[in-house]
Amino acid sequence: MRSFIINTIALMLLATAGCQAANNPNQSLLVIGDSLSTGLGVDPGQAWATLLQDRLTAQGYGYRVVNASISGDTTTGGLRRLPRALEQHNPDIVVVELGGNDGLRGTPINIIRRNLAEIIEMSLDYGAQVLLAGMQIPPNYGESYAGGFADIYPDLASEYDIGLIGFFMDGVALDATMMQPDGIHPNAKGQPLLLQNVWEILEPQLRMSTDNAMDAAAVGN
């Protein structure tokens, strides 16, 4: 009986240590994106990045969401801003949602790909996990360009072995009830779907990080 009590206490202490490691309040998740992530046209509390913070908190994940997105930003702008954002916020996870504005401007595919690759490499070198949000552009830009643009994201995710949000606007972009009148930006109704598209890829990584933290705590004890 005495050994049972001792083992039970030990397991409780181990679980507590693991939870503390997994829910470190100093952990941060950096979103670097454009107007799709700033929540342009909706109340700040309705934007998907804010909803992400709410869900992380509700489910006990100790991450602080830092939304460093800027409306109208491109991969060039994101790459230029990234070093300061990494230094300032020290993120454990970086969600990259960029490229849509590049595509709408007809930026050459090789430039978009190079910029995103540098953003990924810089984030990985900093020690952060990276999630890349896939984007698509309308077919009226030409089949060759639209296809080449869409291929950038799975190609980079495979090359760098990072998480890929297949199409960030999946379930939203072609549904008029989810979009603002401009046909470009999701409305408040579409924001939870954007969150879900991110969460499906992010949540397994969060669970893995939690498991790793608990394993590390077990080794330390």
C-alpha positions as CSV (number, residue, x, y, z in Angstrom):
1,M,0.0,0.0,0.0
2,R,2.8,2.4,0.9
3,S,4.6,1.8,-2.4
4,F,1.3,2.3,-4.3
5,I,0.9,5.7,-2.6
6,I,4.5,6.6,-3.4
7,N,4.1,5.6,-7.0
8,T,0.9,7.5,-7.3
9,I,2.5,10.7,-5.9
10,A,5.4,10.3,-8.2
11,L,3.1,10.0,-11.2
12,M,1.2,13.1,-10.2
13,L,4.4,15.1,-9.8
14,L,5.5,13.9,-13.2
15,A,2.3,14.8,-14.8
16,T,2.4,18.2,-13.2
17,A,6.0,18.8,-14.4
18,G,5.0,17.8,-17.9
19,C,2.0,20.1,-17.9
20,Q,4.1,23.0,-16.7
21,A,6.6,22.4,-19.4
22,A,4.0,22.0,-22.1
23,N,2.0,25.1,-20.9
24,N,4.9,27.4,-20.4
25,P,3.4,30.9,-20.6
26,N,6.5,32.2,-22.3
27,Q,5.8,30.1,-25.4
28,S,4.6,32.1,-28.3
29,L,3.1,31.5,-31.8
30,L,3.9,34.1,-34.4
31,V,1.6,34.7,-37.3
32,I,3.2,36.5,-40.2
33,G,0.7,37.2,-42.9
34,D,-1.4,39.7,-44.8
35,S,-5.0,41.1,-44.7
36,L,-6.4,37.5,-44.5
37,S,-4.7,37.2,-41.1
38,T,-5.2,40.8,-39.8
39,G,-9.0,40.2,-40.0
40,L,-9.5,43.1,-42.4
41,G,-13.2,44.2,-42.4
42,V,-14.2,42.3,-39.2
43,D,-14.0,43.2,-35.6
44,P,-10.7,42.3,-34.0
45,G,-12.3,39.8,-31.7
46,Q,-13.8,37.9,-34.6
47,A,-10.5,37.4,-36.6
48,W,-9.2,33.9,-36.9
49,A,-5.9,34.7,-35.1
50,T,-7.9,36.0,-32.1
51,L,-10.1,32.9,-32.2
52,L,-6.9,30.9,-32.2
53,Q,-5.7,32.5,-29.0
54,D,-9.1,31.8,-27.4
55,R,-8.9,28.1,-28.4
56,L,-5.4,27.7,-27.2
57,T,-6.3,29.2,-23.8
58,A,-9.5,27.1,-23.5
59,Q,-7.6,23.9,-24.3
60,G,-4.8,24.6,-21.9
61,Y,-2.0,25.2,-24.4
62,G,0.2,27.9,-23.0
63,Y,0.9,29.8,-26.1
64,R,0.7,33.5,-26.7
65,V,-0.4,34.4,-30.2
66,V,1.5,37.3,-31.7
67,N,-0.2,38.5,-34.9
68,A,2.5,40.3,-36.9
69,S,0.4,40.4,-40.1
70,I,0.0,43.5,-42.2
71,S,-2.7,44.2,-44.7
72,G,-1.3,44.3,-48.3
73,D,1.9,42.5,-47.3
74,T,3.9,40.4,-49.7
75,T,6.5,37.7,-49.3
76,T,9.1,40.4,-49.8
77,G,7.7,42.5,-47.0
78,G,7.3,39.5,-44.7
79,L,10.9,38.5,-45.3
80,R,12.1,42.0,-44.6
81,R,10.1,42.1,-41.3
82,L,10.8,38.6,-40.1
83,P,14.3,39.0,-38.4
84,R,13.0,41.7,-36.1
85,A,9.8,39.7,-35.3
86,L,11.8,36.6,-34.4
87,E,14.1,38.6,-32.2
88,Q,11.3,40.5,-30.5
89,H,8.9,37.6,-29.9
90,N,11.1,34.6,-29.7
91,P,8.4,32.3,-31.3
92,D,8.2,28.5,-30.8
93,I,5.9,28.2,-33.8
94,V,5.7,30.4,-36.9
95,V,2.6,30.4,-39.1
96,V,3.4,31.8,-42.5
97,E,0.4,33.1,-44.5
98,L,1.8,35.1,-47.4
99,G,1.9,35.0,-51.1
100,G,-1.6,35.9,-52.1
101,N,-0.8,39.5,-52.8
102,D,2.3,38.5,-54.8
103,G,0.1,36.2,-56.9
104,L,-2.5,38.9,-57.5
105,R,0.3,41.2,-58.7
106,G,1.7,38.6,-61.0
107,T,5.0,38.4,-59.2
108,P,7.3,35.8,-60.9
109,I,6.9,32.3,-59.3
110,N,10.6,31.9,-58.6
111,I,10.7,35.1,-56.6
112,I,7.7,34.1,-54.5
113,R,9.2,30.7,-53.9
114,R,12.6,32.1,-53.0
115,N,11.1,34.6,-50.5
116,L,9.0,31.9,-48.8
117,A,12.0,29.5,-48.7
118,E,14.1,32.2,-47.0
119,I,11.3,32.9,-44.5
120,I,11.0,29.1,-43.7
121,E,14.8,28.7,-43.4
122,M,15.2,31.7,-41.2
123,S,12.4,30.5,-38.8
124,L,13.8,27.0,-38.7
125,D,17.3,28.3,-38.0
126,Y,15.8,30.3,-35.1
127,G,14.5,27.0,-33.7
128,A,10.8,27.5,-34.4
129,Q,8.4,25.0,-35.9
130,V,6.8,26.3,-39.1
131,L,3.4,26.0,-40.6
132,L,2.9,27.1,-44.2
133,A,-0.5,28.3,-45.3
134,G,-1.2,27.3,-48.9
135,M,-2.7,29.8,-51.2
136,Q,-4.3,29.8,-54.6
137,I,-5.2,32.5,-57.2
138,P,-8.1,32.7,-59.7
139,P,-7.6,30.8,-62.9
140,N,-7.9,33.9,-65.0
141,Y,-4.2,34.5,-64.3
142,G,-3.5,31.7,-66.7
143,E,-3.4,28.0,-66.1
144,S,0.4,27.9,-66.1
145,Y,0.9,30.7,-63.6
146,A,-2.0,29.7,-61.3
147,G,-0.8,26.1,-61.3
148,G,2.8,27.1,-60.6
149,F,1.7,29.4,-57.9
150,A,-0.4,26.7,-56.1
151,D,2.5,24.2,-56.4
152,I,4.9,26.5,-54.4
153,Y,3.4,25.6,-51.1
154,P,3.3,21.8,-51.1
155,D,6.7,21.8,-52.8
156,L,8.3,23.9,-50.0
157,A,6.5,21.9,-47.3
158,S,7.9,18.7,-48.6
159,E,11.4,20.2,-49.1
160,Y,11.6,21.5,-45.6
161,D,9.4,18.9,-43.9
162,I,7.1,21.4,-42.3
163,G,3.4,21.5,-41.7
164,L,1.2,22.5,-44.6
165,I,-2.3,24.0,-44.4
166,G,-3.3,22.7,-47.8
167,F,-5.4,25.7,-48.8
168,F,-5.9,28.4,-46.2
169,M,-9.2,29.6,-47.7
170,D,-10.7,26.1,-48.1
171,G,-14.4,26.1,-47.6
172,V,-14.5,29.9,-47.5
173,A,-13.2,31.4,-50.8
174,L,-16.0,30.0,-53.1
175,D,-18.8,30.5,-50.6
176,A,-20.4,34.0,-51.0
177,T,-21.9,33.7,-47.5
178,M,-18.5,33.5,-46.0
179,M,-17.0,36.4,-47.9
180,Q,-17.2,40.2,-47.8
181,P,-18.6,42.1,-50.7
182,D,-15.1,42.6,-52.2
183,G,-14.9,38.8,-52.9
184,I,-11.4,38.7,-51.4
185,H,-11.7,38.9,-47.7
186,P,-13.6,36.4,-45.4
187,N,-16.4,37.9,-43.3
188,A,-17.0,37.1,-39.6
189,K,-18.8,33.9,-40.5
190,G,-15.8,32.7,-42.5
191,Q,-13.2,33.3,-39.7
192,P,-14.0,30.1,-37.7
193,L,-13.4,28.1,-40.8
194,L,-10.1,29.7,-41.4
195,L,-9.2,28.8,-37.8
196,Q,-10.3,25.2,-38.3
197,N,-8.1,25.0,-41.4
198,V,-5.1,26.1,-39.3
199,W,-6.1,24.0,-36.3
200,E,-6.3,20.7,-38.2
201,I,-2.5,21.0,-38.9
202,L,-1.5,22.9,-35.8
203,E,-3.1,20.8,-33.1
204,P,-1.2,17.6,-33.8
205,Q,2.0,19.6,-33.5
206,L,0.9,21.0,-30.2
207,R,0.1,17.5,-28.9
208,M,3.5,16.3,-30.1
209,S,5.2,19.2,-28.3
210,T,3.3,18.4,-25.2
211,D,4.3,14.8,-25.3
212,N,7.9,15.7,-25.9
213,A,7.8,18.1,-22.9
214,M,6.4,15.4,-20.7
215,D,9.1,12.9,-21.9
216,A,11.7,15.5,-21.1
217,A,10.3,16.0,-17.7
218,A,10.3,12.3,-17.1
219,V,14.0,12.1,-18.0
220,G,14.7,15.0,-15.7
221,N,13.0,13.2,-12.8
